[in-house]
């Protein structure tokens, strides 16, 4: 099986700016931070998680490859939908999936919904005044992870949940900051639309197998070599606006979740 999900470099110093207001997460940039628009966009076709940075990546995406998401059953009144995830489990070598609720909500003083809430019961439509959030102190991140202090007015204490803050989005990519209070770890994510991803050419590399493995595979395939993909230039092939947004907010990607060979196994 292929275990090429993680990059060699560990970006230990990545952390969210303490004021929760990085350059691409300002309320005056609402056109690029519309969570409901993202939910609707995901109903048309799947989006794949290409890269992820931050401590939450290893905690929440361990043994996962070729993670793709798509929404369905949109509720325009509640700005909610079903959120279906599919991925390849590199440990069990099987395809897995899950479906949960997703809803667009907004931080206080934001003009539009800029957060995707996952795995929670749907609540009433967002009020004009926003939620019980504090724009500057939603959560505090340190090297050991993130701690969530705010308690929304509709949620009971100690409820497990996940929220994705929209840093940047357009018609073909989404840059999200993901936080899950189950482990208090954050991740910064690069999602790419399926048709855009299929148009990217990933070079193939022919490698020689080990002697023992070679002998076994020669009997099966008659060839001592194996063809794999090289992802060294993948990041450069992604849309430039998306790359800049990711670099500005997340730094260089540290974990690659997308693996075309694994994706071929579940198609």
C-alpha positions as a printed Julia matrix, in Angstrom:
267×3 Matrix{Float64}:
   0.0     0.0     0.0
   1.01    3.6    -0.45
   1.78    5.75    2.6
   2.82    8.96    0.84
   0.37   11.15    2.68
   2.85   13.04    4.8
   5.6    15.36    3.63
   9.07   15.14    5.09
   9.07   18.67    6.45
   7.27   19.39    9.74
   6.11   22.99    9.98
   6.3    23.17   13.8
   5.93   26.93   14.01
   2.56   27.14   12.26
  -0.12   28.75   14.37
  -3.12   30.97   13.9
  -2.52   34.68   14.47
  -3.84   35.44   17.99
  -6.26   38.14   16.86
  -8.09   35.77   14.48
  -7.75   38.39   11.76
  -5.12   37.34    9.2
  -4.92   39.21    5.94
  -7.46   37.04    4.14
  -9.92   36.7     7.03
 -11.37   40.2     7.29
 -15.06   41.01    7.37
 -14.65   43.45    4.47
 -13.54   40.54    2.25
 -16.87   38.76    2.46
 -16.96   37.88   -1.22
 -14.06   35.51   -0.64
 -15.32   34.15    2.68
 -18.89   33.06    1.92
 -19.46   29.72    3.68
 -22.96   29.24    2.24
 -21.61   29.81   -1.26
 -19.05   27.05   -0.62
 -21.74   24.65    0.58
 -23.77   25.3    -2.57
 -20.69   24.98   -4.76
 -19.91   21.57   -3.28
 -23.34   20.32   -4.37
 -22.36   20.57   -8.04
 -19.26   18.39   -7.81
 -16.74   16.99   -5.35
 -13.83   18.89   -3.84
 -10.6    17.11   -2.88
  -8.35   17.91    0.06
  -4.93   18.38   -1.56
  -2.78   19.73    1.27
  -3.16   20.35    4.98
  -0.88   22.01    7.53
  -1.02   22.21   11.31
  -1.16   19.81   14.24
  -4.74   18.84   13.49
  -3.7    17.18   10.25
  -2.01   14.23   11.92
  -4.75   13.97   14.54
  -7.78   14.09   12.26
  -6.5    12.85    8.89
  -4.29    9.96    9.96
  -4.38    7.01    7.54
  -6.59    9.04    5.18
  -5.88    9.6     1.51
  -7.9    10.9    -1.42
 -10.39   12.7     0.84
 -13.27   14.16   -1.14
 -16.46   15.92   -0.03
 -19.78   16.77   -1.62
 -23.0    18.3    -0.29
 -26.63   17.39   -0.94
 -30.17   18.16    0.28
 -29.59   21.9     0.55
 -31.86   23.84    2.91
 -31.89   27.45    1.76
 -33.8    28.68    4.81
 -31.29   27.28    7.31
 -28.33   27.52    4.92
 -27.53   23.9     5.69
 -27.02   20.62    3.86
 -25.8    17.05    4.13
 -21.99   16.86    3.99
 -20.67   13.55    2.66
 -16.98   12.66    2.94
 -15.29    9.77    1.14
 -11.68    8.68    1.56
  -9.24    5.82    1.14
  -8.01    4.27    4.39
  -4.33    3.53    3.81
  -4.18    1.21    6.82
  -7.13   -1.06    6.04
  -6.83   -0.41    2.28
 -10.56    0.17    1.98
 -12.82    3.04    1.0
 -14.78    4.68    3.82
 -17.42    7.39    3.97
 -19.5     9.43    6.4
 -22.36   11.92    6.18
 -23.1    14.69    8.65
 -24.88   18.04    8.84
 -23.16   21.23    7.72
 -24.47   24.73    8.26
 -23.2    28.19    7.37
 -23.04   30.57   10.35
 -21.28   33.86   10.89
 -19.06   35.55   13.4
 -20.42   38.56   15.2
 -20.27   41.71   13.05
 -19.64   39.73    9.86
 -21.95   40.69    7.02
 -22.24   37.11    5.74
 -21.78   33.57    7.04
 -18.06   32.79    7.05
 -18.0    29.54    9.07
 -19.03   26.0     8.19
 -20.3    24.11   11.25
 -20.11   20.32   10.9
 -21.8    17.52   12.79
 -24.3    19.6    14.72
 -28.09   19.69   14.85
 -29.44   22.38   12.57
 -30.46   25.54   14.35
 -32.6    28.48   13.34
 -31.49   30.75   10.55
 -28.71   33.15   11.5
 -30.0    36.32   13.13
 -29.02   39.72   11.69
 -26.81   40.32   14.73
 -24.8    37.15   14.16
 -23.98   34.47   16.69
 -22.6    34.69   20.22
 -19.06   34.92   18.88
 -16.35   37.38   19.75
 -14.57   38.28   16.53
 -11.16   38.75   18.15
 -11.12   35.86   20.61
 -12.78   32.85   19.04
  -9.96   30.56   20.07
  -6.33   30.65   21.14
  -3.66   28.63   19.34
  -0.24   27.71   20.69
   2.42   25.22   19.63
   0.6    22.46   21.5
  -2.69   23.09   19.7
  -5.8    25.25   19.97
  -8.26   25.75   22.81
 -11.81   26.9    22.14
 -13.21   29.17   24.83
 -16.39   30.53   23.3
 -19.71   28.85   23.9
 -22.38   29.68   21.36
 -25.84   30.44   22.64
 -27.41   27.39   20.97
 -24.81   24.78   21.99
 -24.55   22.75   25.18
 -21.16   22.58   26.98
 -18.72   19.79   26.04
 -20.4    19.15   22.69
 -18.05   17.68   20.12
 -18.02   19.67   16.91
 -15.94   20.87   14.0
 -15.89   24.3    12.43
 -14.18   25.47    9.27
 -13.39   29.17    8.93
 -13.32   30.36    5.32
 -10.05   32.16    4.65
 -10.39   32.36    0.87
 -12.58   30.8    -1.79
 -13.39   31.09   -5.46
 -15.12   28.85   -8.0
 -12.37   26.22   -8.05
 -10.68   26.18   -4.62
 -11.32   26.73   -0.93
  -8.71   27.61    1.71
 -10.13   26.75    5.14
  -8.93   26.85    8.73
 -10.39   23.8    10.46
 -10.85   23.41   14.2
 -12.23   20.4    16.08
 -12.78   20.69   19.8
 -12.53   16.94   20.4
  -8.72   17.2    20.35
  -8.22   20.98   20.29
  -6.02   20.8    17.2
  -6.18   23.08   14.18
  -5.39   22.52   10.53
  -5.17   24.76    7.48
  -6.58   23.12    4.35
  -6.36   23.42    0.56
  -9.44   22.06   -1.25
  -9.6    21.82   -5.05
 -12.53   21.19   -7.39
 -12.63   17.77   -9.03
 -12.59   18.83  -12.68
  -9.67   21.2   -12.03
  -7.77   18.39  -10.36
  -8.33   15.99  -13.24
  -6.77   18.47  -15.67
  -3.51   18.57  -13.7
  -0.79   16.36  -15.15
   1.17   14.53  -12.46
   4.42   13.02  -13.79
   4.86    9.29  -13.52
   8.09    7.72  -12.34
   9.25    4.17  -12.99
  11.11    2.67  -10.05
  12.83   -0.67   -9.61
  11.47   -3.05   -7.03
  13.57   -4.78   -4.36
  15.08   -8.13   -5.26
  12.66  -10.26   -3.23
   9.66   -8.21   -4.25
  10.96   -8.21   -7.79
  11.04  -11.99   -7.98
   7.46  -12.27   -6.76
   6.12   -9.56   -9.04
   7.94  -10.82  -12.09
   5.85  -13.98  -11.81
   2.67  -11.92  -11.59
   3.32   -9.09  -14.03
   6.48  -10.09  -15.82
   8.07   -6.73  -14.98
  10.58   -5.87  -12.21
   9.59   -2.17  -12.2
   6.76   -0.17  -10.68
   5.16    3.05  -11.92
   4.32    5.72   -9.32
   3.49    9.42   -9.35
   5.87   12.26   -8.54
   4.28   15.13   -6.6
   7.31   17.42   -6.4
   5.75   20.01   -8.71
   2.09   19.53   -7.77
   1.81   22.66   -5.64
   3.1    24.81   -8.5
   0.39   23.41  -10.78
  -2.43   24.6    -8.53
  -4.29   27.89   -9.23
  -2.05   30.84   -8.35
  -4.64   32.76   -6.31
  -5.27   29.68   -4.19
  -1.56   29.06   -3.67
  -0.97   32.64   -2.53
  -3.89   32.48   -0.1
  -2.62   29.2     1.35
   0.97   30.41    1.7
  -0.12   33.65    3.34
  -2.36   31.99    5.91
  -0.83   28.55    6.36
   2.78   28.66    5.25
   4.18   25.94    3.0
   2.12   22.74    2.95
   3.41   20.05    5.29
   1.03   17.16    4.57
  -0.22   15.94    1.21
  -3.57   14.18    1.51
  -4.24   13.71   -2.19
  -2.74   10.63   -3.82
  -3.82    9.82   -7.38
  -2.87    6.16   -7.08
  -5.12    5.77   -4.05
  -7.89    7.69   -5.8
  -7.71    5.26   -8.71
  -8.45    2.45   -6.27
 -11.8     3.89   -5.23
 -13.07    5.16   -8.57
